[in-house]
Amino acid sequence: MAIIDTLSLPADAESAAILSASGLDYERVDADGEGFVAFLRSVSRGFLGEEPSADEVESARRALRSRRLIGVFDRAGVEPDAPVATVDSWPSELTVSPGRVAPLYAISAVTVAPTHRRRGIARAMLTGELRTAAAAGYAIAGLTVTEATIYGRWGFSPAAWASDVVVDTRRAHWIGPVAPGRLDFVPRESLPERVSAVHERIRTQRPGSVPGWEGRWRGVAGLTPDEKDGRKVRAVAYRDLDGVERGILVYTLDEGSGDDYTSHRLDIRALFADGDEASAALWRFAIEHDLVARVKATLQPTVPPVQWMVSDRRAVTATLTDHHWLRVLDVAGALTSRRYAAPLDVVLRVDDPLGFAAGTWAVRVDDSGEATVEAADEGRVDVEVTVAALGSLLLGGVRATELAASGAVSGAHDDLAALDTAFAAAATPLLDIWY
Ligand SMILES: CC(C)(COP(=O)(O)OP(=O)(O)OC[C@H]1O[C@@H](n2cnc3c(N)ncnc32)[C@H](O)[C@@H]1OP(=O)(O)O)[C@@H](O)C(=O)NCCC(=O)NCCS
């Protein structure tokens, strides 16, 4: 099914009717219209942030112009034009296997004012987004979450995990490869372009990744108007022996506790490396930085490669968290989008209380790793799976044989094992940004 540009679509009629029955208006918001400032203020309040300044409004307007903004309005309120709930969405891309991307309906800015919480407004907004995504032809929707307790009820589930990494540099003596290229400091103003260039190359090779956008990279560079640490931001780029820029490290430094000038903290805002050489060069730079006792980085691979590159691996602490949540809307579209590691012939029954993905599907993977998926009758069912579990299995980030313990997947062990062999990821899924 061809993907329709959702920017042109109206707010979902079913959700509009549900909210209208509670006296609420559910409407599109124009990023260039008068309602945008109120929309942004509501988003900021929803995420416990400050009132946006005029500069921040303009900066956010640029970033959100390409998104489908929706507000819920309580016209009986003191500020009838300030939304009591918000959501935005946009057409993105999900890397499903190295070198392969699928259209992704990305959702963000889900907020409901504390004055209007727990009366079903988020439910109306999320189901409205899912209907819009499905009608527009998207097989997969995705988001990143503030809390793990919210989105499972709508069929989202973690598909890529990430680690927060802390390195005690006094224990972490570098024993990793010594990269042959060179490192140079690069100007902060050049970072959005530089970071984007490296990230664009790596994100299509890593399942679970999505593209960034200019506003995201300006944020990494500390160039957005709301940035308090902007002037602390420094960056080095790695160039290989051919002079190709293959890696970028963006960081800030802060004094550590007490009077010890040798115990600074180095906080990594971005470390993107196109290849092992660049990765080693940038991590070594951070860990061997003079006067630094602790290096911190978020959204790193689940088992961070740097653990293998220091003399004391326990000097590197990695705290794992779920990060990229996916929701399958169209089973055939989602499963045929990726390549597989082995042939497969299995009949899947998908349980989806919201209906989008419910059904029985014959899934066959040929010797080249390509899948065909056809609706099947109920005569033979090998594996039963909830739609949430299917989202978690999609990129191969978790095994069916392990999920089976939770009851979210069931079937004979051999069928689950065959699923695992076929779904095995060519690279561990990772999402290295928030969206
Ligand atoms: C999370 C949030 C959007 C929920 O909005 P809401 O309108 O109160 O949610 P709803 O009333 O539609 O709740 C729908 C269901 O989710 C549950 N729920 C809502 N928020 C929840 C939370 N934070 N934790 C656990 N369950 C939650 C409700 O209990 C309800 O459960 P049910 O399916 O059993 O009926 C709102 O609390 C909020 O804005 N939080 C701060 C910003 C934020 O974290 N946003 C999420 C960004 S990823």
The ligand as a Gaussian input file, in Angstrom:
#p B3LYP/6-31G(d) Opt

LIG

0 1
 C        0.841000       9.894000      30.136000
 C       -0.337000      10.826000      29.884000
 C       -0.261000      11.341000      28.451000
 C       -1.626000      10.028000      30.082000
 O       -2.740000      10.830000      29.734000
 P       -4.213000      10.537000      30.292000
 O       -5.159000      11.303000      29.434000
 O       -4.240000      10.750000      31.734000
 O       -4.383000       8.983000      29.967000
 P       -5.802000       8.231000      29.785000
 O       -6.791000       8.807000      30.745000
 O       -6.209000       8.214000      28.373000
 O       -5.400000       6.790000      30.238000
 C       -5.522000       5.653000      29.428000
 C       -5.047000       4.476000      30.230000
 O       -3.657000       4.639000      30.525000
 C       -3.443000       4.605000      31.933000
 N       -2.366000       5.559000      32.205000
 C       -2.323000       6.835000      31.807000
 N       -1.175000       7.375000      32.212000
 C       -0.473000       6.419000      32.851000
 C        0.768000       6.383000      33.492000
 N        1.543000       7.450000      33.556000
 N        1.162000       5.222000      34.072000
 C        0.345000       4.120000      34.028000
 N       -0.843000       4.108000      33.416000
 C       -1.250000       5.250000      32.846000
 C       -4.766000       5.009000      32.527000
 O       -4.877000       4.553000      33.845000
 C       -5.728000       4.333000      31.580000
 O       -5.750000       2.954000      31.892000
 P       -6.870000       1.937000      31.376000
 O       -6.415000       1.464000      30.020000
 O       -6.833000       0.840000      32.375000
 O       -8.154000       2.691000      31.334000
 C       -0.311000      12.015000      30.857000
 O       -0.308000      11.528000      32.162000
 C        0.878000      12.931000      30.697000
 O        0.800000      13.909000      29.973000
 N        2.028000      12.673000      31.409000
 C        3.186000      13.555000      31.373000
 C        3.857000      13.595000      29.998000
 C        4.252000      12.231000      29.526000
 O        4.921000      11.491000      30.215000
 N        3.825000      11.875000      28.317000
 C        4.169000      10.632000      27.674000
 C        5.242000      10.917000      26.700000
 S        6.009000       9.485000      26.086000

